[in-house]
């Protein structure tokens, strides 16, 4: 009789250990899933910021070239106006 009770105790102990393992495993899996989700959200945000940065860099390049042309035209115009006034 004692061996039967010992066997039942061992079965209950094994079931308890399996339940604890399953519970802990599920916790770990939830943490892994949450970490992956956060990582994906960070990547999406980083991609959005990179796209915005690229757009602003393109705007800055176009504006820079436009202002260079304005500067060259204005400088050339003022130079010719000053030289023309001197000849009069």
PyMOL Python script that loads the backbone (N, CA, C, O; Angstrom):
from pymol import cmd

cmd.read_pdbstr("""\
ATOM      1  N   UNK A   1       0.815  -1.191   0.000  1.00  0.00           N
ATOM      2  CA  UNK A   1       0.000   0.000   0.000  1.00  0.00           C
ATOM      3  C   UNK A   1       0.865   1.264   0.000  1.00  0.00           C
ATOM      4  O   UNK A   1       0.537   2.263  -0.640  1.00  0.00           O
ATOM      5  N   UNK A   2       1.921   1.193   0.699  1.00  0.00           N
ATOM      6  CA  UNK A   2       2.800   2.348   0.757  1.00  0.00           C
ATOM      7  C   UNK A   2       3.375   2.679  -0.618  1.00  0.00           C
ATOM      8  O   UNK A   2       3.517   3.851  -0.967  1.00  0.00           O
ATOM      9  N   UNK A   3       3.702   1.663  -1.390  1.00  0.00           N
ATOM     10  CA  UNK A   3       4.262   1.895  -2.719  1.00  0.00           C
ATOM     11  C   UNK A   3       3.205   2.512  -3.642  1.00  0.00           C
ATOM     12  O   UNK A   3       3.562   3.319  -4.500  1.00  0.00           O
ATOM     13  N   UNK A   4       1.935   2.171  -3.503  1.00  0.00           N
ATOM     14  CA  UNK A   4       0.883   2.797  -4.308  1.00  0.00           C
ATOM     15  C   UNK A   4       0.770   4.279  -4.007  1.00  0.00           C
ATOM     16  O   UNK A   4       0.679   5.104  -4.916  1.00  0.00           O
ATOM     17  N   UNK A   5       0.776   4.606  -2.739  1.00  0.00           N
ATOM     18  CA  UNK A   5       0.693   6.019  -2.369  1.00  0.00           C
ATOM     19  C   UNK A   5       1.910   6.776  -2.864  1.00  0.00           C
ATOM     20  O   UNK A   5       1.794   7.917  -3.311  1.00  0.00           O
ATOM     21  N   UNK A   6       3.060   6.158  -2.790  1.00  0.00           N
ATOM     22  CA  UNK A   6       4.283   6.780  -3.304  1.00  0.00           C
ATOM     23  C   UNK A   6       4.193   7.003  -4.800  1.00  0.00           C
ATOM     24  O   UNK A   6       4.641   8.031  -5.307  1.00  0.00           O
ATOM     25  N   UNK A   7       3.614   6.040  -5.511  1.00  0.00           N
ATOM     26  CA  UNK A   7       3.445   6.164  -6.956  1.00  0.00           C
ATOM     27  C   UNK A   7       2.500   7.291  -7.305  1.00  0.00           C
ATOM     28  O   UNK A   7       2.755   8.058  -8.233  1.00  0.00           O
ATOM     29  N   UNK A   8       1.404   7.394  -6.562  1.00  0.00           N
ATOM     30  CA  UNK A   8       0.448   8.488  -6.808  1.00  0.00           C
ATOM     31  C   UNK A   8       1.088   9.841  -6.520  1.00  0.00           C
ATOM     32  O   UNK A   8       0.880  10.816  -7.241  1.00  0.00           O
ATOM     33  N   UNK A   9       1.855   9.870  -5.467  1.00  0.00           N
ATOM     34  CA  UNK A   9       2.557  11.121  -5.123  1.00  0.00           C
ATOM     35  C   UNK A   9       3.510  11.502  -6.254  1.00  0.00           C
ATOM     36  O   UNK A   9       3.624  12.675  -6.609  1.00  0.00           O
ATOM     37  N   UNK A  10       4.188  10.510  -6.815  1.00  0.00           N
ATOM     38  CA  UNK A  10       5.123  10.769  -7.917  1.00  0.00           C
ATOM     39  C   UNK A  10       4.371  11.272  -9.150  1.00  0.00           C
ATOM     40  O   UNK A  10       4.844  12.176  -9.840  1.00  0.00           O
ATOM     41  N   UNK A  11       3.203  10.690  -9.429  1.00  0.00           N
ATOM     42  CA  UNK A  11       2.398  11.126 -10.576  1.00  0.00           C
ATOM     43  C   UNK A  11       1.927  12.557 -10.360  1.00  0.00           C
ATOM     44  O   UNK A  11       2.011  13.385 -11.267  1.00  0.00           O
ATOM     45  N   UNK A  12       1.437  12.845  -9.174  1.00  0.00           N
ATOM     46  CA  UNK A  12       0.994  14.224  -8.881  1.00  0.00           C
ATOM     47  C   UNK A  12       2.160  15.195  -8.983  1.00  0.00           C
ATOM     48  O   UNK A  12       2.012  16.300  -9.504  1.00  0.00           O
ATOM     49  N   UNK A  13       3.316  14.783  -8.487  1.00  0.00           N
ATOM     50  CA  UNK A  13       4.518  15.627  -8.551  1.00  0.00           C
ATOM     51  C   UNK A  13       4.881  15.892 -10.010  1.00  0.00           C
ATOM     52  O   UNK A  13       5.219  17.020 -10.367  1.00  0.00           O
ATOM     53  N   UNK A  14       4.813  14.871 -10.849  1.00  0.00           N
ATOM     54  CA  UNK A  14       5.136  15.010 -12.272  1.00  0.00           C
ATOM     55  C   UNK A  14       4.141  15.933 -12.953  1.00  0.00           C
ATOM     56  O   UNK A  14       4.542  16.795 -13.734  1.00  0.00           O
ATOM     57  N   UNK A  15       2.843  15.771 -12.674  1.00  0.00           N
ATOM     58  CA  UNK A  15       1.823  16.643 -13.256  1.00  0.00           C
ATOM     59  C   UNK A  15       2.046  18.081 -12.820  1.00  0.00           C
ATOM     60  O   UNK A  15       1.926  19.001 -13.628  1.00  0.00           O
ATOM     61  N   UNK A  16       2.370  18.280 -11.550  1.00  0.00           N
ATOM     62  CA  UNK A  16       2.629  19.630 -11.036  1.00  0.00           C
ATOM     63  C   UNK A  16       3.838  20.230 -11.745  1.00  0.00           C
ATOM     64  O   UNK A  16       3.814  21.397 -12.137  1.00  0.00           O
ATOM     65  N   UNK A  17       4.890  19.437 -11.911  1.00  0.00           N
ATOM     66  CA  UNK A  17       6.091  19.925 -12.578  1.00  0.00           C
ATOM     67  C   UNK A  17       5.791  20.278 -14.027  1.00  0.00           C
ATOM     68  O   UNK A  17       6.270  21.297 -14.527  1.00  0.00           O
ATOM     69  N   UNK A  18       4.998  19.441 -14.715  1.00  0.00           N
ATOM     70  CA  UNK A  18       4.632  19.729 -16.097  1.00  0.00           C
ATOM     71  C   UNK A  18       3.793  20.994 -16.187  1.00  0.00           C
ATOM     72  O   UNK A  18       3.984  21.791 -17.106  1.00  0.00           O
ATOM     73  N   UNK A  19       2.868  21.198 -15.253  1.00  0.00           N
ATOM     74  CA  UNK A  19       2.039  22.403 -15.241  1.00  0.00           C
ATOM     75  C   UNK A  19       2.899  23.643 -15.021  1.00  0.00           C
ATOM     76  O   UNK A  19       2.707  24.662 -15.684  1.00  0.00           O
ATOM     77  N   UNK A  20       3.843  23.556 -14.094  1.00  0.00           N
ATOM     78  CA  UNK A  20       4.739  24.693 -13.830  1.00  0.00           C
ATOM     79  C   UNK A  20       5.577  24.979 -15.065  1.00  0.00           C
ATOM     80  O   UNK A  20       5.751  26.134 -15.453  1.00  0.00           O
ATOM     81  N   UNK A  21       6.098  23.918 -15.681  1.00  0.00           N
ATOM     82  CA  UNK A  21       6.897  24.090 -16.886  1.00  0.00           C
ATOM     83  C   UNK A  21       6.076  24.748 -17.988  1.00  0.00           C
ATOM     84  O   UNK A  21       6.544  25.677 -18.646  1.00  0.00           O
ATOM     85  N   UNK A  22       4.857  24.268 -18.186  1.00  0.00           N
ATOM     86  CA  UNK A  22       4.004  24.826 -19.232  1.00  0.00           C
ATOM     87  C   UNK A  22       3.688  26.289 -18.961  1.00  0.00           C
ATOM     88  O   UNK A  22       3.718  27.114 -19.873  1.00  0.00           O
ATOM     89  N   UNK A  23       3.387  26.608 -17.718  1.00  0.00           N
ATOM     90  CA  UNK A  23       3.091  27.993 -17.341  1.00  0.00           C
ATOM     91  C   UNK A  23       4.296  28.891 -17.590  1.00  0.00           C
ATOM     92  O   UNK A  23       4.166  29.968 -18.171  1.00  0.00           O
ATOM     93  N   UNK A  24       5.467  28.445 -17.147  1.00  0.00           N
ATOM     94  CA  UNK A  24       6.680  29.238 -17.351  1.00  0.00           C
ATOM     95  C   UNK A  24       7.012  29.365 -18.833  1.00  0.00           C
ATOM     96  O   UNK A  24       7.437  30.426 -19.292  1.00  0.00           O
ATOM     97  N   UNK A  25       6.817  28.276 -19.583  1.00  0.00           N
ATOM     98  CA  UNK A  25       7.074  28.299 -21.018  1.00  0.00           C
ATOM     99  C   UNK A  25       6.160  29.309 -21.704  1.00  0.00           C
ATOM    100  O   UNK A  25       6.606  30.066 -22.566  1.00  0.00           O
ATOM    101  N   UNK A  26       4.893  29.324 -21.328  1.00  0.00           N
ATOM    102  CA  UNK A  26       3.949  30.281 -21.914  1.00  0.00           C
ATOM    103  C   UNK A  26       4.327  31.713 -21.565  1.00  0.00           C
ATOM    104  O   UNK A  26       4.190  32.605 -22.402  1.00  0.00           O
ATOM    105  N   UNK A  27       4.797  31.949 -20.354  1.00  0.00           N
ATOM    106  CA  UNK A  27       5.250  33.292 -19.962  1.00  0.00           C
ATOM    107  C   UNK A  27       6.419  33.730 -20.836  1.00  0.00           C
ATOM    108  O   UNK A  27       6.463  34.858 -21.327  1.00  0.00           O
ATOM    109  N   UNK A  28       7.358  32.816 -21.016  1.00  0.00           N
ATOM    110  CA  UNK A  28       8.526  33.130 -21.842  1.00  0.00           C
ATOM    111  C   UNK A  28       8.099  33.408 -23.278  1.00  0.00           C
ATOM    112  O   UNK A  28       8.588  34.351 -23.901  1.00  0.00           O
ATOM    113  N   UNK A  29       7.207  32.610 -23.796  1.00  0.00           N
ATOM    114  CA  UNK A  29       6.733  32.816 -25.169  1.00  0.00           C
ATOM    115  C   UNK A  29       6.007  34.153 -25.318  1.00  0.00           C
ATOM    116  O   UNK A  29       6.160  34.830 -26.334  1.00  0.00           O
ATOM    117  N   UNK A  30       5.223  34.535 -24.318  1.00  0.00           N
ATOM    118  CA  UNK A  30       4.553  35.838 -24.359  1.00  0.00           C
ATOM    119  C   UNK A  30       5.577  36.957 -24.351  1.00  0.00           C
ATOM    120  O   UNK A  30       5.427  37.943 -25.074  1.00  0.00           O
ATOM    121  N   UNK A  31       6.621  36.814 -23.535  1.00  0.00           N
ATOM    122  CA  UNK A  31       7.678  37.829 -23.494  1.00  0.00           C
ATOM    123  C   UNK A  31       8.411  37.917 -24.825  1.00  0.00           C
ATOM    124  O   UNK A  31       8.717  39.012 -25.299  1.00  0.00           O
ATOM    125  N   UNK A  32       8.692  36.774 -25.426  1.00  0.00           N
ATOM    126  CA  UNK A  32       9.359  36.761 -26.731  1.00  0.00           C
ATOM    127  C   UNK A  32       8.471  37.437 -27.771  1.00  0.00           C
ATOM    128  O   UNK A  32       8.941  38.246 -28.570  1.00  0.00           O
ATOM    129  N   UNK A  33       7.189  37.099 -27.752  1.00  0.00           N
ATOM    130  CA  UNK A  33       6.251  37.706 -28.704  1.00  0.00           C
ATOM    131  C   UNK A  33       6.179  39.225 -28.510  1.00  0.00           C
ATOM    132  O   UNK A  33       6.205  39.981 -29.482  1.00  0.00           O
ATOM    133  N   UNK A  34       6.089  39.660 -27.272  1.00  0.00           N
ATOM    134  CA  UNK A  34       6.031  41.100 -26.993  1.00  0.00           C
ATOM    135  C   UNK A  34       7.304  41.794 -27.460  1.00  0.00           C
ATOM    136  O   UNK A  34       7.248  42.896 -28.005  1.00  0.00           O
ATOM    137  N   UNK A  35       8.447  41.155 -27.251  1.00  0.00           N
ATOM    138  CA  UNK A  35       9.724  41.743 -27.678  1.00  0.00           C
ATOM    139  C   UNK A  35       9.785  41.852 -29.195  1.00  0.00           C
ATOM    140  O   UNK A  35      10.255  42.859 -29.725  1.00  0.00           O
ATOM    141  N   UNK A  36       9.321  40.840 -29.887  1.00  0.00           N
ATOM    142  CA  UNK A  36       9.307  40.881 -31.353  1.00  0.00           C
ATOM    143  C   UNK A  36       8.369  41.983 -31.845  1.00  0.00           C
ATOM    144  O   UNK A  36       8.700  42.713 -32.779  1.00  0.00           O
ATOM    145  N   UNK A  37       7.212  42.099 -31.222  1.00  0.00           N
ATOM    146  CA  UNK A  37       6.264  43.156 -31.604  1.00  0.00           C
ATOM    147  C   UNK A  37       6.877  44.540 -31.415  1.00  0.00           C
ATOM    148  O   UNK A  37       6.772  45.398 -32.292  1.00  0.00           O
ATOM    149  N   UNK A  38       7.520  44.754 -30.259  1.00  0.00           N
ATOM    150  CA  UNK A  38       8.167  46.053 -30.007  1.00  0.00           C
ATOM    151  C   UNK A  38       9.261  46.325 -31.034  1.00  0.00           C
ATOM    152  O   UNK A  38       9.411  47.450 -31.511  1.00  0.00           O
ATOM    153  N   UNK A  39      10.009  45.302 -31.366  1.00  0.00           N
ATOM    154  CA  UNK A  39      11.083  45.455 -32.342  1.00  0.00           C
ATOM    155  C   UNK A  39      10.530  45.827 -33.713  1.00  0.00           C
ATOM    156  O   UNK A  39      11.089  46.682 -34.400  1.00  0.00           O
ATOM    157  N   UNK A  40       9.433  45.188 -34.109  1.00  0.00           N
ATOM    158  CA  UNK A  40       8.808  45.506 -35.394  1.00  0.00           C
ATOM    159  C   UNK A  40       8.283  46.935 -35.400  1.00  0.00           C
ATOM    160  O   UNK A  40       8.408  47.642 -36.400  1.00  0.00           O
ATOM    161  N   UNK A  41       7.695  47.361 -34.285  1.00  0.00           N
ATOM    162  CA  UNK A  41       7.176  48.735 -34.212  1.00  0.00           C
ATOM    163  C   UNK A  41       8.322  49.737 -34.297  1.00  0.00           C
ATOM    164  O   UNK A  41       8.210  50.765 -34.963  1.00  0.00           O
ATOM    165  N   UNK A  42       9.423  49.430 -33.618  1.00  0.00           N
ATOM    166  CA  UNK A  42      10.597  50.319 -33.695  1.00  0.00           C
ATOM    167  C   UNK A  42      11.123  50.400 -35.119  1.00  0.00           C
ATOM    168  O   UNK A  42      11.501  51.475 -35.584  1.00  0.00           O
ATOM    169  N   UNK A  43      11.147  49.269 -35.809  1.00  0.00           N
ATOM    170  CA  UNK A  43      11.653  49.249 -37.179  1.00  0.00           C
ATOM    171  C   UNK A  43      10.754  50.073 -38.102  1.00  0.00           C
ATOM    172  O   UNK A  43      11.247  50.814 -38.952  1.00  0.00           O
ATOM    173  N   UNK A  44       9.442  49.944 -37.935  1.00  0.00           N
ATOM    174  CA  UNK A  44       8.504  50.736 -38.740  1.00  0.00           C
ATOM    175  C   UNK A  44       8.716  52.225 -38.466  1.00  0.00           C
ATOM    176  O   UNK A  44       8.736  53.030 -39.398  1.00  0.00           O
ATOM    177  N   UNK A  45       8.871  52.589 -37.208  1.00  0.00           N
ATOM    178  CA  UNK A  45       9.097  54.001 -36.842  1.00  0.00           C
ATOM    179  C   UNK A  45      10.427  54.489 -37.420  1.00  0.00           C
ATOM    180  O   UNK A  45      10.512  55.608 -37.926  1.00  0.00           O
ATOM    181  N   UNK A  46      11.457  53.658 -37.346  1.00  0.00           N
ATOM    182  CA  UNK A  46      12.765  54.040 -37.892  1.00  0.00           C
ATOM    183  C   UNK A  46      12.676  54.225 -39.405  1.00  0.00           C
ATOM    184  O   UNK A  46      13.257  55.165 -39.947  1.00  0.00           O
ATOM    185  N   UNK A  47      11.958  53.344 -40.087  1.00  0.00           N
ATOM    186  CA  UNK A  47      11.789  53.469 -41.539  1.00  0.00           C
ATOM    187  C   UNK A  47      11.055  54.759 -41.887  1.00  0.00           C
ATOM    188  O   UNK A  47      11.407  55.444 -42.847  1.00  0.00           O
ATOM    189  N   UNK A  48      10.029  55.083 -41.096  1.00  0.00           N
ATOM    190  CA  UNK A  48       9.275  56.323 -41.345  1.00  0.00           C
ATOM    191  C   UNK A  48      10.169  57.542 -41.168  1.00  0.00           C
ATOM    192  O   UNK A  48      10.140  58.467 -41.980  1.00  0.00           O
ATOM    193  N   UNK A  49      10.971  57.535 -40.089  1.00  0.00           N
ATOM    194  CA  UNK A  49      11.886  58.658 -39.848  1.00  0.00           C
ATOM    195  C   UNK A  49      12.938  58.767 -40.947  1.00  0.00           C
ATOM    196  O   UNK A  49      13.285  59.869 -41.373  1.00  0.00           O
ATOM    197  N   UNK A  50      13.444  57.621 -41.404  1.00  0.00           N
ATOM    198  CA  UNK A  50      14.442  57.641 -42.476  1.00  0.00           C
ATOM    199  C   UNK A  50      13.854  58.209 -43.764  1.00  0.00           C
ATOM    200  O   UNK A  50      14.514  58.975 -44.467  1.00  0.00           O
ATOM    201  N   UNK A  51      12.617  57.835 -44.071  1.00  0.00           N
ATOM    202  CA  UNK A  51      11.954  58.356 -45.272  1.00  0.00           C
ATOM    203  C   UNK A  51      11.749  59.864 -45.167  1.00  0.00           C
ATOM    204  O   UNK A  51      11.965  60.594 -46.134  1.00  0.00           O
ATOM    205  N   UNK A  52      11.334  60.323 -43.998  1.00  0.00           N
ATOM    206  CA  UNK A  52      11.140  61.761 -43.781  1.00  0.00           C
ATOM    207  C   UNK A  52      12.466  62.502 -43.897  1.00  0.00           C
ATOM    208  O   UNK A  52      12.536  63.578 -44.490  1.00  0.00           O
ATOM    209  N   UNK A  53      13.511  61.921 -43.327  1.00  0.00           N
ATOM    210  CA  UNK A  53      14.846  62.537 -43.401  1.00  0.00           C
ATOM    211  C   UNK A  53      15.299  62.648 -44.847  1.00  0.00           C
ATOM    212  O   UNK A  53      15.832  63.683 -45.248  1.00  0.00           O
ATOM    213  N   UNK A  54      15.097  61.599 -45.637  1.00  0.00           N
ATOM    214  CA  UNK A  54      15.485  61.617 -47.047  1.00  0.00           C
ATOM    215  C   UNK A  54      14.720  62.692 -47.818  1.00  0.00           C
ATOM    216  O   UNK A  54      15.298  63.393 -48.648  1.00  0.00           O
ATOM    217  N   UNK A  55      13.424  62.820 -47.544  1.00  0.00           N
ATOM    218  CA  UNK A  55      12.625  63.856 -48.210  1.00  0.00           C
ATOM    219  C   UNK A  55      13.153  65.246 -47.892  1.00  0.00           C
ATOM    220  O   UNK A  55      13.274  66.081 -48.788  1.00  0.00           O
ATOM    221  N   UNK A  56      13.470  65.504 -46.625  1.00  0.00           N
ATOM    222  CA  UNK A  56      13.983  66.817 -46.249  1.00  0.00           C
ATOM    223  C   UNK A  56      15.366  67.074 -46.846  1.00  0.00           C
ATOM    224  O   UNK A  56      15.691  68.208 -47.199  1.00  0.00           O
ATOM    225  N   UNK A  57      16.176  66.028 -46.958  1.00  0.00           N
ATOM    226  CA  UNK A  57      17.482  66.196 -47.601  1.00  0.00           C
ATOM    227  C   UNK A  57      17.308  66.592 -49.068  1.00  0.00           C
ATOM    228  O   UNK A  57      18.055  67.426 -49.580  1.00  0.00           O
ATOM    229  N   UNK A  58      16.329  65.997 -49.741  1.00  0.00           N
ATOM    230  CA  UNK A  58      16.071  66.344 -51.137  1.00  0.00           C
ATOM    231  C   UNK A  58      15.556  67.785 -51.259  1.00  0.00           C
ATOM    232  O   UNK A  58      15.953  68.516 -52.166  1.00  0.00           O
ATOM    233  N   UNK A  59      14.679  68.181 -50.348  1.00  0.00           N
ATOM    234  CA  UNK A  59      14.183  69.567 -50.348  1.00  0.00           C
ATOM    235  C   UNK A  59      15.337  70.528 -50.128  1.00  0.00           C
ATOM    236  O   UNK A  59      15.424  71.554 -50.802  1.00  0.00           O
ATOM    237  N   UNK A  60      16.227  70.208 -49.191  1.00  0.00           N
ATOM    238  CA  UNK A  60      17.369  71.079 -48.902  1.00  0.00           C
ATOM    239  C   UNK A  60      18.293  71.188 -50.105  1.00  0.00           C
ATOM    240  O   UNK A  60      18.812  72.267 -50.390  1.00  0.00           O
ATOM    241  N   UNK A  61      18.505  70.076 -50.820  1.00  0.00           N
ATOM    242  CA  UNK A  61      19.382  70.099 -51.989  1.00  0.00           C
ATOM    243  C   UNK A  61      18.790  70.978 -53.098  1.00  0.00           C
ATOM    244  O   UNK A  61      19.508  71.763 -53.717  1.00  0.00           O
ATOM    245  N   UNK A  62      17.493  70.845 -53.346  1.00  0.00           N
ATOM    246  CA  UNK A  62      16.843  71.668 -54.373  1.00  0.00           C
ATOM    247  C   UNK A  62      16.896  73.139 -53.981  1.00  0.00           C
ATOM    248  O   UNK A  62      17.214  73.993 -54.809  1.00  0.00           O
ATOM    249  N   UNK A  63      16.588  73.434 -52.732  1.00  0.00           N
ATOM    250  CA  UNK A  63      16.623  74.826 -52.265  1.00  0.00           C
ATOM    251  C   UNK A  63      18.041  75.383 -52.336  1.00  0.00           C
ATOM    252  O   UNK A  63      18.228  76.546 -52.694  1.00  0.00           O
ATOM    253  N   UNK A  64      19.034  74.576 -52.004  1.00  0.00           N
ATOM    254  CA  UNK A  64      20.422  75.009 -52.060  1.00  0.00           C
ATOM    255  C   UNK A  64      20.817  75.373 -53.491  1.00  0.00           C
ATOM    256  O   UNK A  64      21.454  76.402 -53.716  1.00  0.00           O
ATOM    257  N   UNK A  65      20.447  74.547 -54.441  1.00  0.00           N
ATOM    258  CA  UNK A  65      20.783  74.837 -55.837  1.00  0.00           C
ATOM    259  C   UNK A  65      20.035  76.074 -56.350  1.00  0.00           C
ATOM    260  O   UNK A  65      20.591  76.889 -57.085  1.00  0.00           O
ATOM    261  N   UNK A  66      18.781  76.193 -55.953  1.00  0.00           N
ATOM    262  CA  UNK A  66      18.003  77.370 -56.358  1.00  0.00           C
ATOM    263  C   UNK A  66      18.646  78.650 -55.829  1.00  0.00           C
ATOM    264  O   UNK A  66      18.801  79.628 -56.560  1.00  0.00           O
ATOM    265  N   UNK A  67      19.015  78.630 -54.557  1.00  0.00           N
ATOM    266  CA  UNK A  67      19.638  79.824 -53.973  1.00  0.00           C
ATOM    267  C   UNK A  67      21.003  80.100 -54.586  1.00  0.00           C
ATOM    268  O   UNK A  67      21.398  81.261 -54.690  1.00  0.00           O
ATOM    269  N   UNK A  68      21.733  79.071 -54.993  1.00  0.00           N
ATOM    270  CA  UNK A  68      23.010  79.275 -55.681  1.00  0.00           C
ATOM    271  C   UNK A  68      22.792  79.994 -57.007  1.00  0.00           C
ATOM    272  O   UNK A  68      23.526  80.919 -57.353  1.00  0.00           O
ATOM    273  N   UNK A  69      21.771  79.557 -57.747  1.00  0.00           N
ATOM    274  CA  UNK A  69      21.463  80.206 -59.028  1.00  0.00           C
ATOM    275  C   UNK A  69      21.059  81.655 -58.788  1.00  0.00           C
ATOM    276  O   UNK A  69      21.509  82.540 -59.515  1.00  0.00           O
ATOM    277  N   UNK A  70      20.223  81.919 -57.790  1.00  0.00           N
ATOM    278  CA  UNK A  70      19.812  83.288 -57.471  1.00  0.00           C
ATOM    279  C   UNK A  70      21.039  84.132 -57.125  1.00  0.00           C
ATOM    280  O   UNK A  70      21.155  85.271 -57.577  1.00  0.00           O
ATOM    281  N   UNK A  71      21.945  83.586 -56.333  1.00  0.00           N
ATOM    282  CA  UNK A  71      23.157  84.316 -55.941  1.00  0.00           C
ATOM    283  C   UNK A  71      24.025  84.641 -57.161  1.00  0.00           C
ATOM    284  O   UNK A  71      24.497  85.768 -57.313  1.00  0.00           O
ATOM    285  N   UNK A  72      24.228  83.647 -58.026  1.00  0.00           N
ATOM    286  CA  UNK A  72      25.078  83.870 -59.202  1.00  0.00           C
ATOM    287  C   UNK A  72      24.441  84.909 -60.120  1.00  0.00           C
ATOM    288  O   UNK A  72      25.131  85.803 -60.611  1.00  0.00           O
ATOM    289  N   UNK A  73      23.129  84.804 -60.358  1.00  0.00           N
ATOM    290  CA  UNK A  73      22.446  85.766 -61.217  1.00  0.00           C
ATOM    291  C   UNK A  73      22.496  87.164 -60.592  1.00  0.00           C
ATOM    292  O   UNK A  73      22.787  88.138 -61.286  1.00  0.00           O
ATOM    293  N   UNK A  74      22.220  87.269 -59.311  1.00  0.00           N
ATOM    294  CA  UNK A  74      22.238  88.583 -58.648  1.00  0.00           C
ATOM    295  C   UNK A  74      23.643  89.176 -58.661  1.00  0.00           C
ATOM    296  O   UNK A  74      23.800  90.364 -58.945  1.00  0.00           O
ATOM    297  N   UNK A  75      24.653  88.392 -58.366  1.00  0.00           N
ATOM    298  CA  UNK A  75      26.028  88.886 -58.348  1.00  0.00           C
ATOM    299  C   UNK A  75      26.460  89.327 -59.742  1.00  0.00           C
ATOM    300  O   UNK A  75      27.085  90.376 -59.898  1.00  0.00           O
ATOM    301  N   UNK A  76      26.131  88.532 -60.747  1.00  0.00           N
ATOM    302  CA  UNK A  76      26.488  88.889 -62.124  1.00  0.00           C
ATOM    303  C   UNK A  76      25.766  90.159 -62.550  1.00  0.00           C
ATOM    304  O   UNK A  76      26.369  91.042 -63.159  1.00  0.00           O
ATOM    305  N   UNK A  77      24.478  90.255 -62.232  1.00  0.00           N
ATOM    306  CA  UNK A  77      23.699  91.441 -62.595  1.00  0.00           C
ATOM    307  C   UNK A  77      24.263  92.684 -61.932  1.00  0.00           C
ATOM    308  O   UNK A  77      24.454  93.704 -62.595  1.00  0.00           O
ATOM    309  N   UNK A  78      24.530  92.619 -60.646  1.00  0.00           N
ATOM    310  CA  UNK A  78      25.065  93.787 -59.921  1.00  0.00           C
ATOM    311  C   UNK A  78      26.439  94.151 -60.469  1.00  0.00           C
ATOM    312  O   UNK A  78      26.750  95.336 -60.594  1.00  0.00           O
ATOM    313  N   UNK A  79      27.259  93.174 -60.795  1.00  0.00           N
ATOM    314  CA  UNK A  79      28.599  93.446 -61.345  1.00  0.00           C
ATOM    315  C   UNK A  79      28.484  94.183 -62.673  1.00  0.00           C
ATOM    316  O   UNK A  79      29.180  95.174 -62.891  1.00  0.00           O
ATOM    317  N   UNK A  80      27.610  93.709 -63.570  1.00  0.00           N
ATOM    318  CA  UNK A  80      27.447  94.380 -64.855  1.00  0.00           C
ATOM    319  C   UNK A  80      26.845  95.780 -64.696  1.00  0.00           C
ATOM    320  O   UNK A  80      27.213  96.697 -65.431  1.00  0.00           O
ATOM    321  N   UNK A  81      25.920  95.950 -63.738  1.00  0.00           N
ATOM    322  CA  UNK A  81      25.326  97.276 -63.510  1.00  0.00           C
ATOM    323  C   UNK A  81      26.404  98.237 -63.029  1.00  0.00           C
ATOM    324  O   UNK A  81      26.460  99.373 -63.498  1.00  0.00           O
ATOM    325  N   UNK A  82      27.253  97.817 -62.116  1.00  0.00           N
ATOM    326  CA  UNK A  82      28.316  98.689 -61.590  1.00  0.00           C
ATOM    327  C   UNK A  82      29.299  99.001 -62.697  1.00  0.00           C
ATOM    328  O   UNK A  82      29.694 100.158 -62.834  1.00  0.00           O
ATOM    329  N   UNK A  83      29.713  98.036 -63.490  1.00  0.00           N
ATOM    330  CA  UNK A  83      30.670  98.299 -64.586  1.00  0.00           C
ATOM    331  C   UNK A  83      30.045  99.174 -65.656  1.00  0.00           C
ATOM    332  O   UNK A  83      30.735 100.032 -66.207  1.00  0.00           O
ATOM    333  N   UNK A  84      28.774  98.998 -65.976  1.00  0.00           N
ATOM    334  CA  UNK A  84      28.106  99.818 -66.990  1.00  0.00           C
ATOM    335  C   UNK A  84      27.984 101.262 -66.546  1.00  0.00           C
ATOM    336  O   UNK A  84      28.160 102.176 -67.351  1.00  0.00           O
ATOM    337  N   UNK A  85      27.676 101.484 -65.241  1.00  0.00           N
ATOM    338  CA  UNK A  85      27.560 102.853 -64.724  1.00  0.00           C
ATOM    339  C   UNK A  85      28.910 103.556 -64.785  1.00  0.00           C
ATOM    340  O   UNK A  85      28.938 104.771 -64.982  1.00  0.00           O
ATOM    341  N   UNK A  86      29.996 102.875 -64.631  1.00  0.00           N
ATOM    342  CA  UNK A  86      31.326 103.464 -64.656  1.00  0.00           C
ATOM    343  C   UNK A  86      31.670 103.937 -66.040  1.00  0.00           C
ATOM    344  O   UNK A  86      32.352 104.950 -66.189  1.00  0.00           O
ATOM    345  N   UNK A  87      31.221 103.237 -67.056  1.00  0.00           N
ATOM    346  CA  UNK A  87      31.536 103.615 -68.433  1.00  0.00           C
ATOM    347  C   UNK A  87      30.760 104.818 -68.879  1.00  0.00           C
ATOM    348  O   UNK A  87      31.168 105.498 -69.821  1.00  0.00           O
ATOM    349  N   UNK A  88      29.659 105.103 -68.238  1.00  0.00           N
ATOM    350  CA  UNK A  88      28.874 106.283 -68.620  1.00  0.00           C
ATOM    351  C   UNK A  88      29.566 107.472 -68.100  1.00  0.00           C
ATOM    352  O   UNK A  88      29.097 108.594 -68.294  1.00  0.00           O
TER     353      UNK A  88
END
""", "prot")
cmd.dss("prot")
cmd.show_as("cartoon", "prot")
cmd.util.cbc("prot")
cmd.orient("prot")
